[in-house]
Amino acid sequence: MIKAIDISLLIAFFGSHDSKVRGRTRIQKDVCILKYRDRIPFNFEFESHYYGPYSSELADTINTLVAAGLLKQNVMRLSSDIRRYDYALTEEGKEMFQRIKVALRQEEPVLLKQLVRKAGKLKQLSIPQAIALSKKCSGIQSSN
């Protein structure tokens, strides 16, 4: 079940990434790190998957945000069998981010500052670094 706090935090996550994120793996690992290391109160449950921690609930929430018109999904073909899915806030998503920022500033000002600061720093990690850190923080390894 998708919770309103997860949608709000996820939209704030995208807003902290200058409204766009390159790749599903990046989203999965960053949210995992934010949850386990930084104690951002995401409710997504993570399990072992190909590249370490993975949340089907998070994937479903991303798909819901795309269907609702808050996120735009862009599929990049990297080779004949490899695709990367990039995501960006739509104009409606950016407007919602502004409303969420106002609400979080009033209700949870420390949470918003921490989320934006921590998520902004995660952008600097390479994907292999994010994968390794998500495994370390969560204790969840890759499936074989």
N, C-alpha and C positions, 0 to 999 in steps of 0.2 A: 504494500500500500504506500503510495506516494504521500509524504507529509509536507505540509505547507512550509515548515522551517527548512526542509531540504531544498525545496524549489527556491526559496528566498536566498539561502546560502549559495546555492549553485549559480544563480543569476549574479550574485555579488562576486562569486569566483570568476565568472566570465568577464564581469566589469573590471575586475582587478587585472585581468590579462589584456587590457586595452580592447575588450569586447571580442577577442578571437583566440582560439586555441587550435594548434595544429596537431591533430591525431587523437584517436580514441585512447590509445595507450597513455598519452600525456594526461588526459583528463582522469583516467582511472588511477594512475600513480599519484598525481598531485592531490586528488581528493583523499586518497588513502593516507598520504603523508600528513595532510592537514588534520585528518581525523585522529590518527594514532600518535603522531609526534606533537602536533600543535594543539590538540584537544579542541578543535573546532567541532561543535556538536552535530556533525552529520550522523544520520541514523542508518546509513547504508551498511549492509553486512558484506564483508569481503571473504572470498574463498580462494583456494589455490587454483591457478590457471596457467596458461602458457608462459606468460611473462611475470609471474608472481601474483600479487593480490588483484582480484577482479570482483566487481559487484554487478550482478545482473540487475539489481534494483537501480543502480546508478545508470546503467545502459538504458533501462526502460524509461527512467526519468528524462534522460537526454532525448530519447525518441519522442516522448510526450511533449517536451518543450519545442522540438522541431515541428511536430504536428499542430501545436497551438500557435505557431508563427512567432515564437519568441527567439528561437535560434534558427539560423540558416545552416544547412549542411552542404558542404561542397566536397565532392568526391574527386580525388586526384588519382589518376592511374599512373602508378610508378613503374609497372611492368605488366606483362600480359596477365599475370595472376595476383599481383599485389596492388592494393589500393590503400590510400590514406584518406581518412575522413576528417576534414577540417570543419570547425564550427565557429560561428560568429553571432553575436547578438544582432537581431534585426532592429529596425527603428523602434518597433513596439517593445522589443526586449530591452533596448536602451532606456526607453521611457519607464519601463517597469523597474529597471535597475536604479534609476533616480528616485523613484517612490520608495523602493526598498532601503536605499541609503538613508533617506529621511526617517523612515520608521525605525531602522536599526540604530541610528544616531540617538533617537529618543529613548528607545527601549534597551538597547544593548550596545552602547557606544564603544566599549572596550572590545567587544566581539568583532564589530565591523573593522576597527582599526587593525586588530590582529589578523583578521582574514585577508584584508587588502595587503598588508605588509608582508605576511608570510607567503601568500600566493604570488605576489610580485617577485619575491626572491626565488621561488621555485622555477620561474621562467628561465633563469640563468643555467639551470641544470640541463645537461644533455639527457636524452632518453635513457641510455644505459645507466647514467648516474641516478635518475629518478627511479628506475626499476630497482636498482640496488638499495637505495634509501627506503623505498616503500617496503621491500622485503625485511630490511633491518628493523624499521619502526613497528611493523605489524606482526613480525614473526611468521608471516605467511610466505612460503617459498613457491617456486614454479612447480606445476604439475609435470609429470614425465610423459 
